[in-house]
Amino acid sequence: MVNKKLWEDNHTDSINRMEPRAHFTSFPSEIDAKTGELGHTHFYQKLNGRWSFLFLDAPEYSPQDFYKTSYDYTSWDTIEVPGNWQRQGYGNMHYSDLWYNFPIIPPYVPVENPTGIYRTTFDIDEIQTDYQYILRFQGVDSAFEVYLNDTFIGYSKGARIQSEFDLSDQLITGKNMLTVRVFQWSDGTYLEDQDMWWLSGIFRDVELFARPVVGLYDFTVKTVFDDDYHHATLIVHPTVEYKGQNIHYQLEDNDGNTIFQEEQDSRESLVKKVNNPIKWSSEDPYLYTLAMTVYSGKEMVETIHQQVGFRQVEVKGNTFLVNGVAINLKGVNRHDYHPLKGRVTTKEDVEADITLMKKHNINAVRTAHYPNAPCLYELCDQYGLYVIDEVDLECHGFELTEDYKWLADNLDWEEAFVNRLKRTLMRDKNHPSIIMWSLGNESAFGHNFRKMAEYAKATDPTRLVHYEGDFEAEVTDVYSTMYTWLEHDSKQTMDQIASSTTKPHILCEYGHAMGNGPGNLKEYQDIFYKYDHMQGGFIWEWFDHGIESYSDDGRTYYKYGGDFGDEPNNGNFCIDGLLMPDRTPSTSLKEYKKVIEPVETRAFDIRAGIYELVNRLDFNSLDDYQLTCQFYEDDKLVAEKEQVIPDIQPGNAANIVISYPNAKQTKPEIRYTVHFTYTLKRATNWAKAGFEVTRSVFVYDEAIPTINYKGADSGNITYVEENGLVTVSGEKFKVTFDKVLGQILDSTYNGHRIIEQGPAFNLWRAPIDNDMYILEDYRNDYFLHLGHDMVRDVQYELKKDHFEWRMRSLYGTTNNSWYYDLTYTYKVFADGKIQVALEGIASGRKDNAPPMLPRIGVQMRVNRSLDKASWRGLGPHENYTDSCQSAYPGVFHKHIDDLFVNYVKPQANGNHMDCDWVCLGNDSISLHCKADKRINFSALRYEDADLEKAKHTVDLQERDYIILHIDQQQNGLGSNSCGQDQLDKYRCKFRDFTLEFELSLK
């Protein structure tokens, strides 16, 4: 028998920790309670701040009597609380997705167990015997002991859920000495193997407060509707430790109107009918205030205010309902994260997250993969977000042991599993925003999860039980999967689930937002809308978890796994959010906002001005929105008018008819667009009136530019041959061709060099994170980055009105037998226009070609001073064939540097689709590109090789030219860093193509 240390005993969840209970605040009077301020409570001290700190390599190195008041700690360092000690210069930063950082021999942990001893003092002026003084820790990673004034107070683990200790018998008036010893590793670590940085210490608030001994220890609030969801019953179960109290209940609405008052014995439950209450939902998060005033005899003991949302969650058939409606979850997974402080967040940080979610049409959050600080749930109640509240439980590393359910099906760990759920449920049970309890994440399935589900259903039948690891949905109320594919030959697909599941389905994770991606979000949402029982999902995830760092020259960049010498690590797999580390919304967040828009606009008959509006909300009409139609000639706003939105109930649609301005006076080569812009009519708690909720844009008239140029007589053009070069000259320009390479070497206009190389055929693009599983094939089987031209023939002649250059080439990649038979045709006209036609015939051993190509197109080098970009196509941000819903047609203008998307790990970016012209220029010269058939373009200061080589943005060095890509097609993005690869319809395939465009030197 191996001896267990305290922090290795999976049967010792705590010592002297108080029984878990709801998180609430007690006030001495109704007036104080209405302030809601902690300074108005019976007694409150927040113990955050600078604490003395001793860092040790193992607990056994702790000095003797380290916790005693007589111990001299003046030589200790100081550390900020809350804080992770790795972010303050102690221990080692380490990121991994699934690996444990030590051998898997549960419940034992290494003897090298980094330990932090924290010490602080606080003063108490008076101790009242009729109060209980409670020390509360909101989060300590991983396990810890508490000492006060020479006395051991208790022990707790469960890193991300609150622990409370009764200090009443050990407090003294005057100065008190508090000591906390924190262990990085404990048996609890085996249950805390989430995909995130390994960070330790006291990372959430530490509070000392008092509650009346004869007051409420706990209470549970429930709401239940009648069969018609008109009237509700409010149920309150109070818990007191002494007899003889009465509780006066008063329910008020938002305007302070009293709904009812009632007083009864504190040992009785309140069961009160409430007629036709306003229902709580994410779309209308209406909260009532329940005031509970406790009396002992005639003496007021305390008043507690609890916000109450009337809502009911249940399963009927194969759908789950909120207030009788099958809702659609448009959610996101959220970790606690700060780029400098690690897992330390403030209420202001959390509120900023929630308001940003609301501004992007998100209606749900999953607390992946642990309970959050209490403020998150309070804010979700107020702002309106559905919550899946997840237990702090993940055993992912056991997947690699070939016994994934090692702990999940081990009865010896039952108590450890169930206690984590119990503590989460009891703390958070009174929040209407929480609709499901999630038993954990990626921990297999077995006896202990059955016991957790049993506890949840017995304790709180008003919410659903969720756990994705229950693959057969044996004990869960919803069938949850993650990263389920849309199409695949052998994997389970979304359509298969839709046709077979007998329970409601959600995707607890999908749309892995790593780097440039994900794609296919619209296809997932289409399925959610198609089937009532396919009830949405949660994007993985909210934030890129980069660690803010600085280069030697002061530039900011973000580190990820492996940048701290941490092994093993999962590299930049933590850079997978909708928000970049500096809170900049990524393109994927803009795309998600559009895909989950509350009102969808469809073209019914564009020419007749008939459009269909679809209400994508679950409860509300579209009355909260103002529709404005804006009419543009390219980028010029020519008219604007408000449009009445019909009364459209949730899930329904209606047509509107608009009239176009100057419909009979259109101009040649102008694109006419109408913008349907939906804004808030009234201010909300998350945005001001006039905030843009969504926008849909349609082209209602255009004259497509054609390339059929007839230039001046060829006498204006001459050419000379010298040393394998052919230089074609006009009055203001020169174009030089290389007879060996068959390509343009450069071109000048009025003495200014404009094109410095190309156009040259190209298949390669810098890998994106979603290429990670095909990159090995791309680089080492197909060698797509190593292309070779075999020039077969070059011909040129001066014709009547232009110079013509033709080149035939076989283009293939290293050691591959498939290739393109390419024919380039250049026509150079006297005014500097160059028509380019490229035809590619897929040739060779076609069966050996890759299933996807990164791109098909050409690239050229352009004078770096041409740094002002304009284009007519999709914008304003980057877009790809499977990620373009949020982009819209128009004419856009940007500085070349603003076309670059600053992904934490550099990769391909900045593509713009459906363009018929592009211009790069400055105040004196420009290069125009015009196409009959729509093209893709990107213009960056970096070669693909630069993006691929760089680990971080600071590794990039600007080229002394601009790289302009003109592509016939680009491959989609997919979400294959975790999930669906590029759908077949979005793949760039090895097949014949033509690419034609015209270059104008000006």
Secondary structure by P-SEA (a helix, b strand, c coil): cccccccccccccccccccccccccccccaaaaaaccccccccccccccbbbbbbbcccccccccccccccccccbbbbbcccccccccccbbbbbccccccccccccccccbbbbbbbbbbbbccccccbbbbbbbccccccbbbbcccccccccccccbbbbbbccccccccbbbbbbbbbccccccccccccccccccccbbbbbbcccccccccbbbbbbbcccccbbbbbbbbbbcccbbbbbbbbbcccccccccccccccbbbbbbbccccccccccbbbbbbbbbbbccccccbbbbbbbbbbbbbbcccbbbccccccccbbbbbccccccccccccaaaaaaaaaaaaaacccbbbcccccccaaaaaaaaaabbbbbccccccccccccccccccccccccaaaaaaaaaaaaaaaccccccccbbbccccccccaaaaaaaaaaaaacccbbbbbccccccccccccccccccccccccccaaaaaaccccbbbcccccccccccccaaaaaaaaaaacccccbbbccccccccccccccccccccccccccccccccccccccccccccccccaaaaaaaaaaccbbbbbccccccbbbbbbcccccccccbbbbbbbbccccccbbbbbbbccccccccbbbbbbbcccccccccbbbbbbbbbbbcccccccccccccbbbbbbcccccccccccccccccbbbbbcccbbbbbcccbbbbbbccccccccccccccccccccccccccccccccccccccccccccccccccccccbbbbbbcccbbbbbbbbbbbcccccbbbbbbbbbbbcccbbbbbbbbbbbccccccccccccccbbbbbccccccbbbbcccccccccccccccccbbbbbbccccccccccccccccccccccbbbbbccccbbbbbbccccccccccccaaaaaacccccccccccbbbbbbccbbbbbcccccccccccccccccccccccbbbbcc
